[in-house]
Amino acid sequence: MACALTQGFTLGCKEDIGGIKSVRFAAYANYIAMNASVTTGAIVSFSAATASFRKYELTKEESMFSDDPTAGNRNGSLHYVPSLTFILRKLDVAKRNEMQLLAKNRVVAIIETNEATPAYWVAGYANGLDFASGTGSTGTAFADLNGYTMTFNGLEPNPMLSIPSNLLASITA
């Protein structure tokens, strides 16, 4: 059987934490030039590592990532739809300019989870992520968000890739 299952999973401990701590972005062309080596769903090295990714630290419980499998049962197809929504607090000129550049680019994102030992996931590695929607808003009430909300989506042939933390220093500016 071509698609035989290979393992099962136990329930495990209650130690999962939702949300994301940070996101790193690189222009898709810069990521491709880094020539990632992938083995069994994980990036294991770059043959041309350059500091192409920029890190955005995020506030707890405000940003999220999903990587949804989508089946075309009639055609026997399967693809994945990565979606990233993040919030940066405070409207200012530097963030305004950077958000405009992000919106104009096709990008690759590295998402850092909130877990005690964070996991890092690469989204858009095959086709890039495109800007889908966003807002820059002051809110109305004193407790409302004053800042930016940005959403990026993609279409990928396979699910997100894992990347070990030891590779991040050489590729993050």
Steps between C-alpha positions, in 0.01 A plus 500: 500500500653832390361707788536255790486651849826472694424577866244578769498766773417503871314782670817633668539758777300822531776742404379656173479879478323686220595816317829623361786692662667642190509485124799545270454611140724484192423587141427177313786558251749544787380179664536304172857634460588355843453149351337312790569129538185314613481151652179334621301821553780707653755750373838361608739755345548787258782489248495877458380629839459875512332724756186545290228457765372786717350415839174653626431439870129460575274559799357191670160369392459729198655322200447159340609259230322209332599254227182341370498192278252536213382200300359493149334161541362489146844556353703315763695814587629630831662835577558719805384854578730677747349810661676741736333789682714719724461826688762769557408757761532877454460688175828663404688590183758217515227235539286667234785484251590139587136386479480656152813309391363173641172554313683557170724190529453127471654375826604192697424498874657320795249473783617456862253331736431595862603166649762477777737359237378685191446323170581684177296446182570626148196606296501588131825315427390365159281781361523788746231676701304793362341788687125435531366778724595744770405800705677789660274639771492716810192325640230696682523430873814549709544120526468439121787399274707786365704321236508271199334167424636314197393170342705294252384185316660246271448180303756225556539143371605374847451605863722753677861406568671483837825692549737449798577802716875468441453609135321824587798715607672476162188597302346771723610863471 
